[in-house]
Structure formats: C-alpha cells, structure tokens
Amino acid sequence: MSYSVDTVETEQVTDPLLLDNQLCYALYAAAHRMTKSYRPLLERLGLTYPQYLVLLVLWEQDGVTVSEIGRRLRLDSGTLTPVLKRLESAGFLVRTRRQSDEREVEIALTPQGAALRADAVTVRESVMCQLELSEPEIQALRKDLGILIERLNGSGTD
C-alpha cells in the first residue's frame, strides 16, 4: 500500500497524539525557551528567573504577604519560601511577621531591591527584541494565555 503526500500530511494534522499537535508541548517548549532567554540577562543582576518573578510582584506592590505573592505567581509557600530566603540573604528584601497577625509574613523591598527595578527594565526590553513582536501583539498573546490559564483553573488543576 502506498501513501500519497496528501495522505501523510492529513494524518499528521489529524493524529491527536503527534508531538507537533500537542498544545501542552508547544506551551512547555515556549516557556522553556523564554526562561532560557531571560537567564543570562538576569544572571548579570544576580537573579534567577523565579526570583525575578517575585521582584516583579514587589515592584508592583511592596509590603505584601507571602500568601499574596504565592497567589499572584500561582506558587505554594513551600516553593516560594526558599526563593524569598535567597532574595533576603542577597539583600533585596526583608521578611517580617505582621503585627496584626503573626501567622502572616510580610515581604518588603530593601532600597537595594527597589533600585534593581531600573536595571530590570533592560532585561524585558532585550527579551522583547528577541521575540520581534509589537506591544499590541504581546498584549494579544498575553490575553489569549490568560484565558487559557483561567479555563485550566476551572478544571481543578493548578
């Protein structure tokens, strides 16, 4: 039995288990490449990608709780705590118990952590140049990914 090129192409498009047909793989590969693009730029600032994400939250709103950072980044405290400890030992933030509720730990930027924001602007600009996307294209992609994240949240996975 011989296959025509059209038959092979049709099977590739319709076979749901081909790697190239997996949305999950495309998202995984894109996320991996994105963090790889950030790595050398962040290393110059003495940061890892997870540390950068924590700082993004704090540059947006300083003095938030660990649970709020975890909610924003979709990370549990067990994952977040080591990242916060390393940022604290690097002198970028301080962790203190809230006086109103000692069960809550508040995270605040140090002057050094706040000053790092100016350097981080160039990190984003460098990665965005690699993508060769306009700001409206980036916003549209973020919107689509946000919808995907919300739909997956609705399915009980996180």
N, CA, C and O of each residue as an XYZ file, in Angstrom:
632
protein
N       0.844     -1.175      0.000
C       0.000      0.000      0.000
C       0.892      1.241      0.000
O       1.839      1.334      0.781
N       0.588      2.169     -0.862
C       1.399      3.385     -0.939
C       0.600      4.566     -0.416
O      -0.624      4.622     -0.535
N       1.318      5.490      0.157
C       0.707      6.699      0.695
C       1.080      7.872     -0.180
O       2.227      7.997     -0.609
N       0.125      8.724     -0.444
C       0.439      9.960     -1.151
C       0.877     10.998     -0.124
O       0.646     10.840      1.075
N       1.504     12.047     -0.605
C       1.937     13.125      0.283
C       0.736     13.715      1.007
O       0.826     14.032      2.192
N      -0.388     13.866      0.311
C      -1.606     14.413      0.922
C      -2.090     13.541      2.067
O      -2.523     14.060      3.096
N      -2.022     12.206      1.904
C      -2.473     11.293      2.954
C      -1.591     11.426      4.192
O      -2.098     11.482      5.312
N      -0.276     11.477      3.998
C       0.655     11.613      5.120
C       0.428     12.943      5.834
O       0.388     12.986      7.064
N       0.275     14.043      5.061
C       0.036     15.354      5.672
C      -1.278     15.371      6.447
O      -1.349     15.959      7.526
N      -2.312     14.739      5.916
C      -3.608     14.694      6.598
C      -3.491     13.927      7.908
O      -4.037     14.342      8.930
N      -2.767     12.789      7.871
C      -2.580     12.011      9.098
C      -1.818     12.816     10.143
O      -2.119     12.731     11.333
N      -0.818     13.609      9.700
C      -0.051     14.418     10.639
C      -0.915     15.491     11.280
O      -0.735     15.811     12.455
N      -1.842     16.046     10.528
C      -2.709     17.091     11.064
C      -3.774     16.502     11.982
O      -4.140     17.119     12.982
N      -4.270     15.320     11.651
C      -5.390     14.768     12.412
C      -4.985     13.819     13.530
O      -5.800     13.533     14.407
N      -3.751     13.322     13.526
C      -3.327     12.403     14.589
C      -3.165     13.190     15.891
O      -2.231     13.980     16.021
N      -4.061     12.981     16.848
C      -4.028     13.790     18.079
C      -2.828     13.502     18.977
O      -2.549     14.271     19.898
N      -2.118     12.410     18.722
C      -1.007     12.077     19.601
C       0.365     12.392     19.011
O       1.383     12.006     19.586
N       0.409     13.080     17.881
C       1.698     13.538     17.379
C       2.192     14.672     18.265
O       1.418     15.545     18.656
N       3.473     14.656     18.577
C       4.051     15.696     19.431
C       3.761     17.089     18.882
O       3.415     17.996     19.639
N       3.900     17.260     17.580
C       3.675     18.574     16.974
C       2.225     19.027     17.046
O       1.937     20.193     16.774
N       1.315     18.150     17.401
C      -0.094     18.522     17.550
C      -0.479     18.808     19.000
O      -1.653     19.035     19.293
N       0.494     18.799     19.904
C       0.219     18.970     21.330
C       0.352     20.437     21.747
O       1.436     21.016     21.668
N      -0.735     21.019     22.182
C      -0.684     22.378     22.728
C       0.191     22.398     23.976
O       0.959     23.339     24.181
N       0.080     21.377     24.801
C       0.872     21.326     26.036
C       2.365     21.368     25.726
O       3.126     22.023     26.438
N       2.789     20.677     24.670
C       4.204     20.682     24.330
C       4.641     22.047     23.794
O       5.722     22.530     24.128
N       3.805     22.660     22.970
C       4.144     23.991     22.434
C       4.298     24.992     23.579
O       5.224     25.804     23.571
N       3.399     24.940     24.561
C       3.490     25.834     25.718
C       4.723     25.522     26.559
O       5.408     26.436     27.018
N       5.007     24.246     26.761
C       6.185     23.832     27.527
C       7.461     24.316     26.848
O       8.334     24.887     27.502
N       7.574     24.093     25.542
C       8.770     24.493     24.797
C       8.928     26.009     24.793
O      10.039     26.519     24.940
N       7.816     26.734     24.624
C       7.873     28.197     24.630
C       8.300     28.710     26.001
O       9.128     29.616     26.090
N       7.749     28.144     27.066
C       8.121     28.568     28.424
C       9.595     28.278     28.691
O      10.296     29.091     29.293
N      10.052     27.129     28.245
C      11.462     26.765     28.441
C      12.373     27.747     27.703
O      13.367     28.213     28.259
N      12.034     28.058     26.456
C      12.848     28.997     25.670
C      12.800     30.400     26.273
O      13.800     31.118     26.269
N      11.648     30.781     26.782
C      11.510     32.111     27.374
C      12.409     32.246     28.603
O      13.141     33.227     28.735
N      12.353     31.273     29.488
C      13.203     31.353     30.682
C      14.681     31.268     30.303
O      15.525     31.890     30.950
N      14.992     30.510     29.271
C      16.374     30.421     28.790
C      16.846     31.775     28.247
O      18.013     32.133     28.406
N      15.954     32.519     27.616
C      16.300     33.852     27.111
C      16.567     34.828     28.253
O      17.438     35.691     28.148
N      15.828     34.691     29.325
C      15.990     35.576     30.481
C      17.248     35.265     31.291
O      17.842     36.165     31.885
N      17.655     33.998     31.316
C      18.712     33.549     32.228
C      19.986     34.394     32.183
O      20.396     34.899     33.228
N      20.633     34.571     31.028
C      21.904     35.333     31.053
C      21.710     36.798     31.443
O      22.594     37.402     32.049
N      20.571     37.361     31.101
C      20.291     38.757     31.445
C      20.090     38.913     32.946
O      20.555     39.882     33.546
N      19.395     37.954     33.548
C      19.146     38.006     34.986
C      20.396     37.663     35.792
O      20.594     38.187     36.889
N      21.236     36.787     35.252
C      22.475     36.436     35.956
C      23.333     37.675     36.192
O      24.011     37.780     37.214
N      23.301     38.613     35.245
C      24.065     39.855     35.400
C      23.566     40.677     36.589
O      24.308     41.470     37.170
N      22.297     40.473     36.936
C      21.711     41.178     38.080
C      21.792     40.342     39.352
O      21.381     40.793     40.422
N      22.319     39.129     39.240
C      22.407     38.244     40.403
C      21.089     37.586     40.743
O      20.837     37.259     41.903
N      20.227     37.386     39.725
C      18.896     36.832     39.961
C      18.647     35.567     39.157
O      19.217     35.369     38.084
N      17.786     34.718     39.697
C      17.234     33.599     38.942
C      15.876     34.042     38.407
O      15.350     35.075     38.821
N      15.312     33.267     37.495
C      14.001     33.620     36.951
C      12.907     33.652     38.033
O      12.126     34.602     38.068
N      12.829     32.645     38.912
C      11.806     32.726     39.975
C      11.991     33.947     40.888
O      11.010     34.552     41.322
N      13.240     34.305     41.176
C      13.494     35.493     41.992
C      13.005     36.755     41.264
O      12.426     37.651     41.879
N      13.241     36.811     39.966
C      12.778     37.933     39.146
C      11.257     38.062     39.221
O      10.732     39.167     39.354
N      10.559     36.945     39.137
C       9.098     36.977     39.211
C       8.621     37.527     40.552
O       7.680     38.319     40.601
N       9.265     37.110     41.634
C       8.915     37.634     42.967
C       9.129     39.140     43.001
O       8.281     39.880     43.499
N      10.259     39.593     42.475
C      10.540     41.029     42.471
C       9.537     41.797     41.616
O       9.168     42.919     41.961
N       9.094     41.214     40.515
C       8.066     41.874     39.699
C       6.815     42.161     40.531
O       6.231     43.241     40.444
N       6.416     41.178     41.336
C       5.244     41.364     42.207
C       5.512     42.491     43.199
O       4.654     43.347     43.414
N       6.692     42.494     43.802
C       7.016     43.504     44.812
C       7.214     44.892     44.212
O       6.886     45.887     44.859
N       7.737     44.984     43.000
C       7.876     46.291     42.351
C       6.513     46.868     42.014
O       6.348     48.085     41.928
N       5.548     45.996     41.825
C       4.176     46.428     41.555
C       3.482     46.872     42.841
O       2.782     47.884     42.869
N       3.691     46.093     43.906
C       3.096     46.421     45.209
C       4.011     45.891     46.311
O       4.110     44.684     46.528
N       4.658     46.787     46.981
C       5.585     46.421     48.050
C       4.812     46.147     49.337
O       3.710     46.659     49.532
N       5.396     45.344     50.199
C       4.800     45.098     51.508
C       3.615     44.164     51.480
O       2.627     44.392     52.176
N       3.700     43.112     50.683
C       2.611     42.135     50.599
C       3.007     40.866     51.340
O       4.178     40.657     51.660
N       2.026     40.031     51.604
C       2.289     38.788     52.335
C       2.821     37.708     51.402
O       2.686     37.791     50.181
N       3.426     36.696     52.009
C       3.897     35.538     51.250
C       2.732     34.908     50.499
O       2.874     34.525     49.338
N       1.583     34.800     51.157
C       0.430     34.175     50.501
C      -0.046     34.987     49.300
O      -0.497     34.411     48.309
N       0.046     36.301     49.371
C      -0.343     37.142     48.234
C       0.628     36.958     47.065
O       0.202     36.883     45.913
N       1.914     36.886     47.352
C       2.901     36.628     46.295
C       2.637     35.259     45.668
O       2.654     35.108     44.447
N       2.396     34.273     46.518
C       2.084     32.932     46.027
C       0.851     32.906     45.151
O       0.825     32.219     44.129
N      -0.173     33.648     45.542
C      -1.403     33.718     44.740
C      -1.114     34.345     43.386
O      -1.555     33.839     42.354
N      -0.370     35.452     43.389
C      -0.057     36.153     42.137
C       0.775     35.291     41.189
O       0.571     35.318     39.975
N       1.719     34.522     41.753
C       2.616     33.712     40.930
C       2.127     32.279     40.751
O       2.739     31.493     40.028
N       1.016     31.944     41.415
C       0.470     30.592     41.376
C       1.492     29.570     41.899
O       1.711     28.514     41.307
N       2.105     29.932     43.030
C       3.087     29.065     43.685
C       2.688     28.836     45.130
O       2.117     29.721     45.767
N       2.988     27.643     45.656
C       2.694     27.390     47.071
C       3.853     27.907     47.919
O       4.946     28.162     47.413
N       3.599     28.054     49.203
C       4.615     28.635     50.091
C       5.852     27.757     50.191
O       6.948     28.268     50.418
N       5.700     26.445     50.025
C       6.855     25.552     50.065
C       7.827     25.811     48.918
O       9.036     25.640     49.076
N       7.312     26.216     47.786
C       8.145     26.563     46.633
C       8.695     27.970     46.783
O       9.840     28.246     46.425
N       7.870     28.851     47.313
C       8.200     30.266     47.399
C       9.200     30.589     48.507
O      10.067     31.442     48.319
N       9.097     29.933     49.640
C       9.943     30.258     50.793
C      11.441     30.212     50.496
O      12.148     31.141     50.885
N      11.963     29.176     49.824
C      13.405     29.183     49.529
C      13.818     30.350     48.614
O      14.910     30.899     48.758
N      12.959     30.713     47.697
C      13.248     31.842     46.794
C      13.315     33.134     47.613
O      14.214     33.953     47.420
N      12.364     33.308     48.523
C      12.346     34.506     49.370
C      13.572     34.555     50.283
O      14.154     35.619     50.492
N      13.958     33.405     50.822
C      15.136     33.362     51.696
C      16.398     33.782     50.940
O      17.229     34.521     51.469
N      16.535     33.300     49.686
C      17.714     33.672     48.892
C      17.700     35.158     48.547
O      18.748     35.803     48.561
N      16.525     35.708     48.238
C      16.427     37.149     47.959
C      16.748     37.967     49.199
O      17.357     39.033     49.110
N      16.334     37.462     50.359
C      16.630     38.162     51.607
C      18.131     38.126     51.904
O      18.714     39.138     52.293
N      18.746     36.973     51.723
C      20.182     36.880     52.004
C      21.006     37.692     51.001
O      22.128     38.096     51.307
N      20.459     37.933     49.814
C      21.132     38.781     48.824
C      20.932     40.269     49.118
O      21.557     41.122     48.487
N      20.053     40.576     50.086
C      19.834     41.964     50.482
C      18.776     42.696     49.684
O      18.714     43.925     49.722
N      17.922     41.948     48.947
C      16.904     42.584     48.109
C      15.556     42.768     48.809
O      14.743     43.587     48.379
N      15.314     42.013     49.883
C      14.042     42.138     50.596
C      14.213     41.732     52.046
O      15.218     41.134     52.430
N      13.205     42.070     52.845
C      13.149     41.644     54.244
C      11.805     40.973     54.493
O      10.782     41.357     53.926
N      11.835     39.966     55.350
C      10.621     39.247     55.747
C      10.353     39.553     57.209
O      11.232     39.395     58.056
N       9.148     39.988     57.501
C       8.783     40.260     58.898
C       7.378     39.729     59.166
O       6.531     39.675     58.274
N       7.158     39.339     60.414
C       5.812     38.905     60.819
C       4.927     40.134     60.952
O       5.361     41.159     61.478
N       3.707     40.040     60.485
C       2.764     41.147     60.628
C       2.360     41.283     62.086
O       2.085     40.294     62.766
N       2.330     42.523     62.554
C       1.931     42.735     63.947
C       0.450     42.423     64.146
O       0.051     41.953     65.211
N      -0.359     42.682     63.129
C      -1.803     42.434     63.249
C      -2.136     40.943     63.243
O      -3.158     40.537     63.796
N      -1.285     40.129     62.626
C      -1.497     38.682     62.583
C      -0.137     38.017     62.378
O       0.384     37.989     61.263
N       0.421     37.494     63.437
C       1.778     36.950     63.377
C       1.900     35.701     62.524
O       3.011     35.242     62.256
N       0.777     35.144     62.093
C       0.840     33.992     61.185
C       1.230     34.429     59.781
O       1.705     33.622     58.982
N       1.031     35.698     59.483
C       1.340     36.210     58.152
C       2.731     36.834     58.115
O       3.117     37.588     59.008
N       3.475     36.499     57.059
C       4.800     37.070     56.859
C       4.692     38.098     55.741
O       4.234     37.801     54.638
N       5.125     39.307     56.055
C       5.089     40.395     55.074
C       6.455     40.523     54.421
O       7.489     40.413     55.079
N       6.441     40.757     53.115
C       7.674     40.882     52.343
C       7.790     42.324     51.863
O       6.866     42.863     51.255
N       8.930     42.936     52.141
C       9.159     44.328     51.722
C      10.525     44.439     51.049
O      11.487     43.782     51.446
N      10.585     45.270     50.042
C      11.839     45.524     49.342
C      12.786     46.345     50.203
O      12.352     47.214     50.960
N      14.055     46.072     50.090
C      15.075     46.946     50.661
C      15.360     48.035     49.619
O      14.921     47.904     48.476
N      16.066     49.082     49.971
C      16.445     50.075     48.959
C      17.201     49.434     47.784
O      17.025     49.830     46.632
N      18.044     48.439     48.093
C      18.784     47.735     47.039
C      17.822     46.981     46.106
O      18.004     46.985     44.888
N      16.814     46.345     46.676
C      15.824     45.622     45.868
C      14.981     46.561     45.019
O      14.665     46.255     43.869
N      14.619     47.698     45.587
C      13.842     48.685     44.834
C      14.667     49.267     43.698
O      14.149     49.489     42.604
N      15.954     49.517     43.953
C      16.840     50.106     42.939
C      17.077     49.151     41.770
O      17.363     49.588     40.655
N      16.960     47.853     42.025
C      17.186     46.855     40.986
C      16.162     46.959     39.853
O      16.406     46.494     38.739
N      15.027     47.568     40.149
C      13.962     47.712     39.150
C      14.449     48.446     37.905
O      14.088     48.067     36.791
N      15.253     49.478     38.070
C      15.746     50.253     36.927
C      16.567     49.379     35.985
O      16.474     49.522     34.766
N      17.367     48.480     36.542
C      18.165     47.572     35.718
C      17.296     46.508     35.049
O      17.605     46.052     33.948
N      16.225     46.120     35.705
C      15.363     45.061     35.182
C      14.594     45.496     33.938
O      14.182     44.655     33.139
N      14.397     46.800     33.770
C      13.685     47.291     32.580
C      14.418     46.838     31.319
O      13.780     46.444     30.343
N      15.727     46.889     31.329
C      16.501     46.486     30.150
C      16.399     44.989     29.890
O      16.528     44.552     28.747
N      16.169     44.201     30.931
C      16.006     42.759     30.765
C      14.778     42.488     29.900
O      14.857     41.753     28.915
N      13.656     43.078     30.267
C      12.431     42.877     29.491
C      12.604     43.374     28.058
O      12.198     42.700     27.112
N      13.201     44.547     27.898
C      13.395     45.101     26.561
C      14.224     44.169     25.690
O      13.916     43.984     24.513
N      15.264     43.585     26.252
C      16.126     42.670     25.495
C      15.366     41.436     25.027
O      15.497     41.019     23.877
N      14.577     40.858     25.916
C      13.820     39.659     25.552
C      12.738     40.008     24.533
O      12.508     39.242     23.597
N      12.078     41.137     24.697
C      11.037     41.527     23.744
C      11.620     41.755     22.348
O      10.957     41.468     21.352
N      12.842     42.264     22.262
C      13.509     42.441     20.963
C      13.747     41.094     20.293
O      13.618     40.974     19.074
N      14.095     40.075     21.088
C      14.298     38.732     20.536
C      13.012     38.181     19.938
O      13.050     37.461     18.940
N      11.881     38.510     20.535
C      10.597     37.974     20.086
C      10.124     38.584     18.767
O       9.348     37.973     18.033
N      10.599     39.790     18.478
C      10.174     40.502     17.265
C       8.653     40.613     17.178
O       8.059     40.414     16.119
N       8.040     40.933     18.311
C       6.600     41.158     18.382
C       6.353     42.599     18.803
O       7.111     43.166     19.589
N       5.295     43.179     18.277
C       4.924     44.519     18.705
C       4.264     44.432     20.078
O       3.864     43.352     20.512
N       4.154     45.556     20.750
C       3.493     45.567     22.060
C       2.036     45.109     21.949
O       1.588     44.342     22.801
N       1.267     45.552     20.923
C      -0.105     45.024     20.787
C      -0.140     43.504     20.556
O      -1.050     42.834     21.043
N       0.829     42.959     19.828
C       0.876     41.507     19.623
C       1.171     40.784     20.931
O       0.601     39.728     21.207
N       2.057     41.353     21.729
C       2.377     40.770     23.037
C       1.140     40.799     23.923
O       0.832     39.814     24.594
N       0.431     41.921     23.931
C      -0.771     42.035     24.757
C      -1.841     41.030     24.319
O      -2.518     40.439     25.159
N      -1.994     40.836     23.000
C      -2.985     39.873     22.492
C      -2.607     38.448     22.903
O      -3.468     37.663     23.299
N      -1.325     38.121     22.807
C      -0.867     36.799     23.210
C      -1.081     36.589     24.704
O      -1.524     35.521     25.126
N      -0.767     37.606     25.505
C      -0.982     37.514     26.956
C      -2.464     37.313     27.273
O      -2.817     36.541     28.165
N      -3.323     38.009     26.538
C      -4.765     37.869     26.757
C      -5.210     36.434     26.464
O      -5.955     35.841     27.244
N      -4.754     35.883     25.346
C      -5.113     34.507     24.996
C      -4.590     33.519     26.035
O      -5.299     32.588     26.415
N      -3.371     33.713     26.492
C      -2.815     32.831     27.514
C      -3.564     32.986     28.837
O      -3.764     32.005     29.555
N      -3.977     34.208     29.162
C      -4.770     34.439     30.372
C      -6.083     33.675     30.333
O      -6.502     33.095     31.335
N      -6.728     33.675     29.179
C      -7.977     32.917     29.008
C      -7.701     31.427     29.201
O      -8.461     30.732     29.875
N      -6.623     30.946     28.612
C      -6.255     29.538     28.753
C      -6.013     29.186     30.222
O      -6.490     28.158     30.701
N      -5.281     30.030     30.928
C      -4.998     29.794     32.349
C      -6.292     29.742     33.153
O      -6.473     28.855     33.987
N      -7.179     30.679     32.909
C      -8.456     30.696     33.642
C      -9.283     29.447     33.358
O      -9.894     28.889     34.269
N      -9.305     29.006     32.104
C     -10.070     27.796     31.764
C      -9.459     26.576     32.453
O     -10.183     25.694     32.915
N      -8.137     26.525     32.521
C      -7.495     25.412     33.196
C      -7.718     25.478     34.702
O      -7.832     24.441     35.357
N      -7.780     26.686     35.258
C      -8.104     26.832     36.685
C      -9.488     26.283     36.965
O      -9.715     25.680     38.014
N     -10.409     26.482     36.047
C     -11.775     25.999     36.205
C     -11.867     24.488     36.189
O     -12.842     23.916     36.677
N     -10.845     23.829     35.624
C     -10.878     22.369     35.538
C     -10.356     21.700     36.807
O     -10.315     20.473     36.900
N      -9.955     22.525     37.792
C      -9.495     21.970     39.058
C      -8.011     21.676     39.095
O      -7.513     21.116     40.071
N      -7.288     22.051     38.030
C      -5.841     21.851     38.034
C      -5.149     23.167     38.305
O      -5.682     24.234     37.997
N      -3.962     23.093     38.881
C      -3.199     24.319     39.136
C      -1.744     24.035     39.192
O      -0.945     24.948     39.398
